[in-house]
Amino acid sequence: MRAHRVLPLLIALTAGAAQAQPAMPDATRKPPESAAAMKASFAPVVRRAAPAVVNISAKRLVRQQVDPFWSLFGAGVPRARVAQSLGSGVIVRPDGVIVTNNHVVENGQEITVALNDRREFAARILLADPRTDLAVLKIDVPLGERLPTLALDDSDDTQVGDLVLAIGDPFGVGQTVTNGIVSALNRTTDPSGEAGSAFIQTDAAINPGNSGGALVDMDGDLIGVNSFILSRSGTSSGVGFAVPAAVVRRVVETAAGGGRAVVRPWLGARTQTVSAEIARSLGLAAPQGALIADLWPGGPAARAGLRQGDVVLQADGRPVTDAATLSYVIRNRRPGETIPLTVRRANGQDQQLTLRAEPAPATPARDERKLAGRHPFDGATVVNLSPAVADELGLDAFAGNGVLVRDVGVGVARSLGLRPGDIVRAVNGQRIESVRDLAGVVGEPQAAWQLTIERDGRQVTATFRG
């Protein structure tokens, strides 16, 4: 795991998420009954799982600016150097399909996979999904050879306290196995729940290089892909996170089917976690559920019969403890599937509804363009804002129409401080509602430019010389 992937300790974790899973039979779970049982070994599980865990290295060229002092002597030309990231991966199909973290291979120009038996293969990226930090790779194995794989266990049977093993290549020292327990379920780094991320938390030691490695249960099945840690030092402090197998399966299925991007259903509603105060006002016994704060007209939630002020208590048969749980359930279903919901109405009555999983609408069309010329948006790539674009980039789908700054390359836009995610609201007093509007306005030279930009929910107006 790269150092900058280690998140600060102040990230908000969803309270009470460990109780999000329904109760499951405990016939196979019991504490050690004797001193002999305490000497039991994980070796059989490791023998089964370890051959399917691989080492991954990705090389990329980066431009490095020389110290300005040396430019005085003609040596200030930026230099290209080769940077290398190391991580782990898991073979999920015997023909050489491998899943890892996206940040391990991102921008990689040369990716090498080293198998457990030390053979090395060049790999290509079938699909990269930054939203889940997953990437699916493919290596070409000898004809007729079937590689060892790990089975994906997305049965939702995992419980807090279950024993797990983390397998990967920390610090590049070679394949290493650590053990621990599942510390929590459905942890999220986005308290609003809009990202739909819900990680498995574990105290099994995860260190730089473990990224993309396997988190396996005592059956030797893959229950998660190790992704990041919380740590002040950059090394394991017993708070590690893995992408659940249900999310991994959706990404792998998309890649294996030839898809270039994961299509995720959306609720079509803005939600918030039920607080203690909201629970009291609605007569709920405990602060559980996701409150429907706003509805997208004609969206899946509206067509399912959800109303503003409803509280979703269950989704697909599992308790909804917070907004993140509801988002997670919906986003990991395939488009077209139906999801039963239990809803508490404002009158205190419970009602059963059925939601059809559908992707966010891509209306208006993207019309993505890179702008160039003597204007403030020179070097910026812009796109029409729609629920689909907002969902793709993890933005608020209720931000309305407008033009979104998708990327900022070399040019005037960068020097003025424009950032990806900025929404262009007006230029020289003219309201901007589409890329076509923006291209028309900046096509005419101006002595001065007045821009109104929305950033992080706040609008700022500034004037620049032409």
Stockholm file with secondary structure:
# STOCKHOLM 1.0

chainA/1-466         MRAHRVLPLLIALTAGAAQAQPAMPDATRKPPESAAAMKASFAPVVRRAAPAVVNISAKRLVRQQVDPFWSLFGAGVPRARVAQSLGSGVIVRPDGVIVTNNHVVENGQEITVALNDRREFAARILLADPRTDLAVLKIDVPLGERLPTLALDDSDDTQVGDLVLAIGDPFGVGQTVTNGIVSALNRTTDPSGEAGSAFIQTDAAINPGNSGGALVDMDGDLIGVNSFILSRSGTSSGVGFAVPAAVVRRVVETAAGGGRAVVRPWLGARTQTVSAEIARSLGLAAPQGALIADLWPGGPAARAGLRQGDVVLQADGRPVTDAATLSYVIRNRRPGETIPLTVRRANGQDQQLTLRAEPAPATPARDERKLAGRHPFDGATVVNLSPAVADELGLDAFAGNGVLVRDVGVGVARSLGLRPGDIVRAVNGQRIESVRDLAGVVGEPQAAWQLTIERDGRQVTATFRG
#=GR chainA/1-466 SS CCGGGSBCTTCCCCTTGGGCSCCCCCTTCCCCCSHHHHTCCSHHHHHHHGGGEEEEEEEEEEEECCCHHHHTTTCCSCEEEEEEEEEEEEEEETTTEEEEEHHHHTTCSEEEEECTTSCEEEEEEEEEETTTTEEEEEECCCTTCCCCCCCBCCSSCCCTTCEEEEEECGGGSSCEEEEEEEEEEEECSCTTCTTCCCEEEECSCCCTTCTTCEEECTTSCEEEEEEEEBCSSSSCCSCEEEEEHHHHHHHHHHHHTTCSSCCCEECSEEEEECCHHHHHHHTCSSSCSEEEEEECTTSHHHHHTCCTTCEEEEETTEECCSHHHHHHHHHTSCTTCEEEEEEECTTSCEEEEEEECEECCCCSCCCCEECCSSSTTTTEEEEECCHHHHHHHTCCTTSCSCEEEEEECSSHHHHHTCCTTCEEEEETTEECCSHHHHHHHHTSCCSEEEEEEEETTEEEEEEEEC
#=GC SS_cons         CCGGGSBCTTCCCCTTGGGCSCCCCCTTCCCCCSHHHHTCCSHHHHHHHGGGEEEEEEEEEEEECCCHHHHTTTCCSCEEEEEEEEEEEEEEETTTEEEEEHHHHTTCSEEEEECTTSCEEEEEEEEEETTTTEEEEEECCCTTCCCCCCCBCCSSCCCTTCEEEEEECGGGSSCEEEEEEEEEEEECSCTTCTTCCCEEEECSCCCTTCTTCEEECTTSCEEEEEEEEBCSSSSCCSCEEEEEHHHHHHHHHHHHTTCSSCCCEECSEEEEECCHHHHHHHTCSSSCSEEEEEECTTSHHHHHTCCTTCEEEEETTEECCSHHHHHHHHHTSCTTCEEEEEEECTTSCEEEEEEECEECCCCSCCCCEECCSSSTTTTEEEEECCHHHHHHHTCCTTSCSCEEEEEECSSHHHHHTCCTTCEEEEETTEECCSHHHHHHHHTSCCSEEEEEEEETTEEEEEEEEC
//
